[in-house]
Amino acid sequence: MSITRLASCALLIASVWIVGCVTRPSPDPLAGWKYLFHTGQSHFAKAVVDDYQDYIHKLPPAEARVVDYYSISEYEDSTGQHAVKIETPINGVYREHVLIYDRNNKRIKVIKYVSGYYRS
């Protein structure tokens, strides 16, 4: 096998490996929503806080263990709906759980997706 052919094969393998590892991020389901900065107190009613805390407790143990104060973000949209995003980094994968609530503080939707990767 010639050196040129060997180099071409190595380049092809490297490019396939690099392109194969690049993934397109999931679209953000909260694009256009307003982030609510909080410093200890939730902006939401007790019913919403109780519901998302219950959701966290029902996650698989490995995910529930990594959820802390900084893993929870609160959002609202122009129609009065609320959302809570819970981030769980596990084994090199950032997972997002988005809980959406209507104006009456009732959960109406759950969106789960992978938002990225990291080296573990």
DRENTORFI-750705 format. One record per atom (N, C-alpha, C): residue number from 1; x, y, z; atom name; residue in one letter. Coordinates in pm, 1 decimal. Example, Ala and Ser with C-alpha at 12.3 -4.5 7.8 and 13.67 -1.06 7.14 Angstrom:
! DRENTORFI-750705
 num       xx       yy       zz atome residu
   1   1319.0   -569.0    780.0     N      a
   1   1230.0   -450.0    780.0    CA      a
   1   1320.0   -330.0    780.0     C      a
   2   1285.0   -225.0    708.0     N      s
   2   1367.0   -106.0    714.0    CA      s
   2   1290.0      3.0    787.0     C      s
//
This chain:
! DRENTORFI-750705
 num       xx       yy       zz atome residu
   1     85.9   -116.5      0.0     N      m
   1      0.0      0.0      0.0    CA      m
   1     91.0    123.4      0.0     C      m
   2     62.5    216.1    -85.0     N      s
   2    147.5    334.9    -93.5    CA      s
   2    120.0    428.9     22.9     C      s
   3    215.4    513.6     49.9     N      i
   3    202.3    609.6    159.7    CA      i
   3     88.5    707.7    133.7     C      i
   4     67.8    742.9      7.4     N      t
   4    -41.3    834.3    -28.7    CA      t
   4   -176.1    770.8      2.0     C      t
   5   -189.5    644.4    -32.0     N      r
   5   -316.1    574.4     -6.8    CA      r
   5   -340.0    558.8    143.4     C      r
   6   -235.3    529.2    218.8     N      l
   6   -246.1    516.8    363.6    CA      l
   6   -286.7    649.8    427.1     C      l
   7   -225.7    758.2    381.4     N      a
   7   -260.0    891.4    433.4    CA      a
   7   -403.7    927.6    399.1     C      a
   8   -447.8    893.3    277.8     N      s
   8   -585.8    921.3    236.7    CA      s
   8   -685.8    845.6    323.4     C      s
   9   -654.9    719.1    351.4     N      c
   9   -742.9    638.6    436.9    CA      c
   9   -748.4    695.8    577.8     C      c
  10   -634.2    735.4    631.3     N      a
  10   -630.3    793.3    765.4    CA      a
  10   -709.7    923.2    770.6     C      a
  11   -697.7   1005.6    667.2     N      l
  11   -772.0   1131.7    661.6    CA      l
  11   -922.2   1105.9    652.7     C      l
  12   -960.2   1009.1    573.4     N      l
  12  -1101.6    973.7    560.0    CA      l
  12  -1158.3    924.7    693.0     C      l
  13  -1086.7    837.7    760.6     N      i
  13  -1132.2    785.5    890.3    CA      i
  13  -1143.8    898.3    992.6     C      i
  14  -1044.8    986.8    994.4     N      a
  14  -1048.4   1098.9   1089.0    CA      a
  14  -1166.7   1190.4   1061.5     C      a
  15  -1193.8   1219.4    934.8     N      s
  15  -1305.1   1309.7    903.3    CA      s
  15  -1439.5   1245.5    936.5     C      s
  16  -1453.7   1116.1    911.4     N      v
  16  -1578.7   1046.3    946.9    CA      v
  16  -1597.6   1046.6   1097.6     C      v
  17  -1490.0   1024.1   1171.5     N      w
  17  -1499.1   1023.8   1317.8    CA      w
  17  -1539.8   1161.4   1369.3     C      w
  18  -1479.4   1267.3   1317.5     N      i
  18  -1510.3   1403.4   1363.4    CA      i
  18  -1653.0   1441.1   1327.8     C      i
  19  -1692.9   1418.7   1204.2     N      v
  19  -1828.3   1454.6   1160.9    CA      v
  19  -1930.6   1369.0   1233.9     C      v
  20  -1899.0   1244.2   1258.7     N      g
  20  -1991.4   1156.0   1329.8    CA      g
  20  -2012.2   1196.2   1474.2     C      g
  21  -1916.9   1266.7   1534.7     N      c
  21  -1928.4   1307.8   1673.8    CA      c
  21  -1997.7   1442.4   1690.0     C      c
  22  -2015.5   1514.3   1582.5     N      v
  22  -2081.7   1644.3   1589.9    CA      v
  22  -2231.6   1620.4   1582.0     C      v
  23  -2302.2   1665.9   1682.8     N      t
  23  -2447.2   1651.3   1681.9    CA      t
  23  -2511.3   1787.9   1684.1     C      t
  24  -2621.9   1798.0   1621.8     N      r
  24  -2695.8   1922.1   1618.5    CA      r
  24  -2771.7   1937.2   1750.0     C      r
  25  -2757.4   2050.8   1818.2     N      p
  25  -2828.8   2066.2   1944.7    CA      p
  25  -2980.4   2070.9   1922.8     C      p
  26  -3051.7   2024.5   2022.8     N      s
  26  -3197.0   2028.6   2016.2    CA      s
  26  -3244.1   2173.4   2019.1     C      s
  27  -3352.7   2203.1   1949.1     N      p
  27  -3404.5   2339.3   1957.2    CA      p
  27  -3454.8   2367.5   2098.7     C      p
  28  -3433.3   2487.3   2144.5     N      d
  28  -3471.7   2524.1   2280.0    CA      d
  28  -3623.2   2543.4   2287.1     C      d
  29  -3694.4   2459.8   2363.4     N      p
  29  -3839.6   2474.3   2372.0    CA      p
  29  -3881.5   2601.5   2445.8     C      p
  30  -3785.9   2667.8   2512.8     N      l
  30  -3818.2   2790.5   2585.9    CA      l
  30  -3767.6   2915.8   2514.5     C      l
  31  -3735.6   2903.2   2387.2     N      a
  31  -3694.1   3020.7   2310.0    CA      a
  31  -3810.0   3120.6   2307.7     C      a
  32  -3781.3   3244.0   2341.0     N      g
  32  -3884.5   3346.9   2345.6    CA      g
  32  -3948.1   3364.8   2482.8     C      g
  33  -3920.2   3273.2   2574.4     N      w
  33  -3971.2   3285.4   2710.0    CA      w
  33  -3878.3   3375.8   2790.2     C      w
  34  -3929.1   3438.4   2893.4     N      k
  34  -3849.9   3527.1   2978.4    CA      k
  34  -3794.3   3447.5   3096.8     C      k
  35  -3661.4   3452.8   3112.4     N      y
  35  -3595.8   3387.7   3226.2    CA      y
  35  -3621.2   3472.3   3350.7     C      y
  36  -3659.6   3406.9   3459.2     N      l
  36  -3685.2   3476.0   3585.6    CA      l
  36  -3570.3   3447.2   3680.6     C      l
  37  -3486.2   3545.5   3700.4     N      f
  37  -3372.0   3530.1   3789.9    CA      f
  37  -3423.4   3519.5   3933.1     C      f
  38  -3377.1   3419.9   4006.7     N      h
  38  -3422.7   3405.0   4145.0    CA      h
  38  -3303.8   3388.7   4238.2     C      h
  39  -3319.7   3437.3   4357.3     N      t
  39  -3213.7   3429.0   4458.3    CA      t
  39  -3268.0   3361.5   4583.9     C      t
  40  -3309.5   3240.0   4569.6     N      g
  40  -3356.1   3164.6   4685.0    CA      g
  40  -3505.5   3140.5   4688.2     C      g
  41  -3583.8   3239.0   4650.6     N      q
  41  -3729.1   3225.1   4651.6    CA      q
  41  -3780.0   3202.8   4509.9     C      q
  42  -3874.1   3112.4   4493.9     N      s
  42  -3934.8   3088.8   4363.8    CA      s
  42  -4032.6   3201.5   4331.9     C      s
  43  -4048.4   3230.5   4205.1     N      h
  43  -4147.0   3329.1   4159.8    CA      h
  43  -4286.2   3266.6   4148.2     C      h
  44  -4293.1   3135.6   4157.9     N      f
  44  -4416.4   3064.2   4129.1    CA      f
  44  -4492.7   3028.4   4255.6     C      f
  45  -4619.8   2996.2   4233.4     N      a
  45  -4707.5   2955.2   4343.0    CA      a
  45  -4658.3   2824.6   4404.7     C      a
  46  -4696.5   2802.2   4527.7     N      k
  46  -4656.1   2682.1   4600.6    CA      k
  46  -4695.9   2554.7   4525.9     C      k
  47  -4809.6   2557.9   4456.9     N      a
  47  -4854.4   2439.9   4382.5    CA      a
  47  -4753.4   2401.0   4274.5     C      a
  48  -4695.1   2499.4   4205.8     N      v
  48  -4595.6   2472.2   4102.1    CA      v
  48  -4467.1   2419.2   4165.1     C      v
  49  -4422.6   2484.0   4271.4     N      v
  49  -4299.4   2441.5   4339.9    CA      v
  49  -4315.0   2299.0   4391.5     C      v
  50  -4428.2   2270.1   4454.7     N      d
  50  -4452.0   2134.1   4505.1    CA      d
  50  -4452.5   2032.6   4391.0     C      d
  51  -4512.7   2070.8   4276.9     N      d
  51  -4520.7   1979.2   4164.2    CA      d
  51  -4383.1   1949.6   4106.7     C      d
  52  -4299.3   2052.2   4084.3     N      y
  52  -4168.8   2021.9   4025.8    CA      y
  52  -4075.0   1955.2   4125.6     C      y
  53  -4092.1   1981.2   4254.5     N      q
  53  -4013.1   1908.0   4354.5    CA      q
  53  -4051.8   1759.8   4354.5     C      q
  54  -4181.8   1733.1   4342.0     N      d
  54  -4229.5   1594.7   4333.8    CA      d
  54  -4175.3   1527.3   4207.8     C      d
  55  -4172.2   1602.0   4095.9     N      y
  55  -4117.3   1549.6   3970.7    CA      y
  55  -3970.5   1510.2   3989.4     C      y
  56  -3894.7   1595.7   4056.5     N      i
  56  -3752.2   1568.0   4080.9    CA      i
  56  -3735.5   1442.2   4164.8     C      i
  57  -3818.6   1427.3   4267.8     N      h
  57  -3808.7   1309.0   4354.5    CA      h
  57  -3843.3   1179.9   4281.1     C      h
  58  -3920.2   1189.7   4172.8     N      k
  58  -3958.4   1070.7   4096.3    CA      k
  58  -3860.1   1039.4   3982.9     C      k
  59  -3759.6   1124.9   3963.1     N      l
  59  -3657.0   1096.2   3862.9    CA      l
  59  -3577.1    973.1   3906.1     C      l
  60  -3510.7    907.2   3810.9     N      p
  60  -3421.2    797.9   3851.4    CA      p
  60  -3318.2    850.2   3952.1     C      p
  61  -3277.1    768.8   4047.9     N      p
  61  -3187.0    815.0   4153.9    CA      p
  61  -3061.4    887.1   4104.6     C      p
  62  -3001.6    839.0   3995.7     N      a
  62  -2879.7    903.3   3944.8    CA      a
  62  -2907.6   1046.2   3899.0     C      a
  63  -3024.5   1070.0   3841.4     N      e
  63  -3059.7   1205.4   3796.9    CA      e
  63  -3101.8   1292.5   3914.6     C      e
  64  -3183.6   1238.6   4002.6     N      a
  64  -3231.3   1317.2   4116.8    CA      a
  64  -3115.4   1363.3   4204.2     C      a
  65  -3012.0   1283.1   4214.5     N      r
  65  -2896.1   1314.8   4298.1    CA      r
  65  -2821.6   1439.6   4251.0     C      r
  66  -2820.4   1465.9   4120.7     N      v
  66  -2741.9   1578.6   4068.8    CA      v
  66  -2820.2   1709.5   4062.5     C      v
  67  -2947.7   1705.7   4094.9     N      v
  67  -3028.6   1827.7   4091.4    CA      v
  67  -3004.5   1907.6   4219.0     C      v
  68  -2966.5   2033.2   4200.0     N      d
  68  -2950.7   2123.8   4313.1    CA      d
  68  -3014.3   2258.2   4277.7     C      d
  69  -2993.4   2355.5   4361.4     N      y
  69  -3050.9   2488.9   4343.0    CA      y
  69  -3016.3   2547.3   4205.8     C      y
  70  -2893.1   2525.0   4160.5     N      y
  70  -2846.5   2582.7   4034.7    CA      y
  70  -2895.8   2506.7   3912.2     C      y
  71  -2955.8   2391.8   3930.9     N      s
  71  -3005.9   2309.9   3820.6    CA      s
  71  -3146.7   2348.3   3778.2     C      s
  72  -3211.2   2434.7   3855.2     N      i
  72  -3351.5   2467.8   3831.8    CA      i
  72  -3361.8   2612.5   3785.0     C      i
  73  -3426.3   2632.4   3670.4     N      s
  73  -3447.1   2766.0   3615.4    CA      s
  73  -3596.3   2787.9   3593.1     C      s
  74  -3640.3   2910.1   3615.7     N      e
  74  -3782.1   2944.0   3600.2    CA      e
  74  -3800.8   3041.4   3484.6     C      e
  75  -3912.4   3024.3   3412.3     N      y
  75  -3942.8   3105.9   3294.7    CA      y
  75  -4091.8   3138.6   3293.3     C      y
  76  -4126.1   3243.4   3218.9     N      e
  76  -4267.2   3271.9   3191.8    CA      e
  76  -4278.8   3329.6   3051.3     C      e
  77  -4395.8   3313.8   2991.5     N      d
  77  -4416.9   3370.7   2858.8    CA      d
  77  -4517.8   3483.9   2865.9     C      d
  78  -4546.6   3542.6   2752.3     N      s
  78  -4634.7   3660.1   2749.0    CA      s
  78  -4780.8   3626.7   2775.8     C      s
  79  -4817.6   3498.0   2772.5     N      t
  79  -4956.7   3460.1   2796.3    CA      t
  79  -4982.9   3425.2   2943.0     C      t
  80  -4877.7   3430.5   3026.3     N      g
  80  -4895.7   3398.5   3167.6    CA      g
  80  -4863.4   3255.4   3203.4     C      g
  81  -4817.9   3178.1   3105.5     N      q
  81  -4776.7   3041.8   3136.6    CA      q
  81  -4639.6   3045.2   3203.3     C      q
  82  -4611.8   2942.2   3281.6     N      h
  82  -4484.6   2930.5   3352.2    CA      h
  82  -4413.8   2803.3   3304.9     C      h
  83  -4282.5   2802.0   3320.6     N      a
  83  -4205.3   2681.9   3288.0    CA      a
  83  -4089.2   2669.0   3385.5     C      a
  84  -4053.6   2546.3   3412.2     N      v
  84  -3939.0   2514.8   3496.8    CA      v
  84  -3849.0   2423.1   3416.0     C      v
  85  -3720.5   2459.4   3407.3     N      k
  85  -3622.7   2373.7   3339.0    CA      k
  85  -3531.0   2313.8   3444.0     C      k
  86  -3518.5   2181.9   3440.0     N      i
  86  -3433.7   2108.5   3533.6    CA      i
  86  -3321.8   2044.0   3452.2     C      i
  87  -3197.8   2077.9   3484.8     N      e
  87  -3082.3   2025.7   3412.7    CA      e
  87  -3017.7   1912.3   3493.6     C      e
  88  -2992.4   1800.8   3426.6     N      t
  88  -2929.5   1687.6   3494.5    CA      t
  88  -2811.2   1637.0   3412.0     C      t
  89  -2688.9   1674.8   3450.1     N      p
  89  -2571.4   1621.5   3380.2    CA      p
  89  -2532.3   1485.0   3436.5     C      p
  90  -2537.0   1381.9   3349.7     N      i
  90  -2505.7   1245.8   3393.3    CA      i
  90  -2421.7   1176.5   3286.8     C      i
  91  -2311.7   1117.8   3327.9     N      n
  91  -2228.2   1035.0   3239.2    CA      n
  91  -2196.9   1102.1   3105.7     C      n
  92  -2159.4   1229.0   3109.6     N      g
  92  -2120.0   1298.8   2988.2    CA      g
  92  -2234.2   1355.7   2906.5     C      g
  93  -2357.7   1347.1   2957.4     N      v
  93  -2473.8   1395.2   2882.1    CA      v
  93  -2552.1   1495.2   2965.7     C      v
  94  -2578.5   1613.9   2906.2     N      y
  94  -2666.9   1711.6   2970.6    CA      y
  94  -2809.6   1681.8   2927.3     C      y
  95  -2894.3   1645.3   3023.4     N      r
  95  -3035.4   1620.1   2995.8    CA      r
  95  -3117.6   1735.5   3052.5     C      r
  96  -3220.1   1774.2   2980.6     N      e
  96  -3309.7   1882.2   3023.0    CA      e
  96  -3450.4   1825.8   3039.2     C      e
  97  -3515.5   1869.3   3144.9     N      h
  97  -3656.4   1837.7   3168.9    CA      h
  97  -3727.1   1973.0   3178.2     C      h
  98  -3819.5   1998.5   3088.0     N      v
  98  -3893.4   2124.4   3089.2    CA      v
  98  -4037.7   2093.4   3125.9     C      v
  99  -4081.7   2152.9   3235.5     N      l
  99  -4220.0   2136.4   3280.8    CA      l
  99  -4293.2   2266.6   3252.2     C      l
 100  -4402.9   2259.9   3179.2     N      i
 100  -4478.2   2379.2   3142.4    CA      i
 100  -4612.3   2377.7   3214.5     C      i
 101  -4646.2   2494.3   3270.4     N      y
 101  -4768.5   2510.5   3350.0    CA      y
 101  -4856.9   2617.7   3287.9     C      y
 102  -4988.6   2598.0   3298.3     N      d
 102  -5080.1   2700.7   3248.5    CA      d
 102  -5096.3   2812.4   3352.0     C      d
 103  -5181.7   2908.3   3322.4     N      r
 103  -5202.2   3022.0   3414.2    CA      r
 103  -5262.7   2980.4   3547.3     C      r
 104  -5323.3   2861.7   3550.6     N      n
 104  -5384.0   2811.6   3674.8    CA      n
 104  -5288.8   2721.2   3752.6     C      n
 105  -5160.8   2724.5   3717.4     N      n
 105  -5055.3   2648.4   3785.6    CA      n
 105  -5070.7   2497.6   3772.6     C      n
 106  -5132.8   2454.0   3662.8     N      k
 106  -5148.1   2311.4   3636.5    CA      k
 106  -5047.6   2271.7   3528.6     C      k
 107  -4971.2   2164.3   3555.1     N      r
 107  -4874.5   2119.0   3456.3    CA      r
 107  -4947.7   2067.2   3333.5     C      r
 108  -4908.5   2119.1   3217.0     N      i
 108  -4976.0   2079.9   3093.1    CA      i
 108  -4883.6   2006.4   2996.2     C      i
 109  -4751.9   2011.5   3020.9     N      k
 109  -4660.4   1948.6   2926.7    CA      k
 109  -4525.2   1921.6   2992.1     C      k
 110  -4462.9   1811.6   2951.4     N      v
 110  -4326.4   1779.3   2992.9    CA      v
 110  -4246.5   1752.2   2865.8     C      v
 111  -4132.7   1819.8   2853.5     N      i
 111  -4044.1   1799.9   2739.4    CA      i
 111  -3909.5   1754.3   2793.6     C      i
 112  -3860.3   1641.6   2742.8     N      k
 112  -3729.3   1589.9   2784.0    CA      k
 112  -3641.6   1583.0   2659.8     C      k
 113  -3517.2   1630.1   2673.4     N      y
 113  -3427.0   1624.4   2559.5    CA      y
 113  -3282.6   1632.5   2607.4     C      y
 114  -3191.8   1596.1   2518.7     N      v
 114  -3048.5   1607.0   2544.3    CA      v
 114  -3004.4   1740.6   2487.5     C      v
 115  -2938.5   1822.6   2571.5     N      s
 115  -2898.2   1955.0   2526.5    CA      s
 115  -2749.6   1964.1   2492.4     C      s
 116  -2672.3   1862.5   2528.0     N      g
 116  -2530.2   1867.1   2496.6    CA      g
 116  -2453.7   1754.4   2564.2     C      g
 117  -2323.7   1758.5   2544.0     N      y
 117  -2236.9   1654.2   2596.5    CA      y
 117  -2114.4   1717.8   2662.5     C      y
 118  -2053.2   1645.4   2754.3     N      y
 118  -1929.1   1688.5   2815.7    CA      y
 118  -1842.8   1565.6   2839.7     C      y
 119  -1717.4   1589.0   2865.4     N      r
 119  -1626.8   1476.7   2891.5    CA      r
 119  -1637.2   1439.0   3038.0     C      r
 120  -1668.8   1315.3   3064.8     N      s
 120  -1681.5   1271.7   3203.8    CA      s
 120  -1556.5   1207.1   3254.2     C      s
//
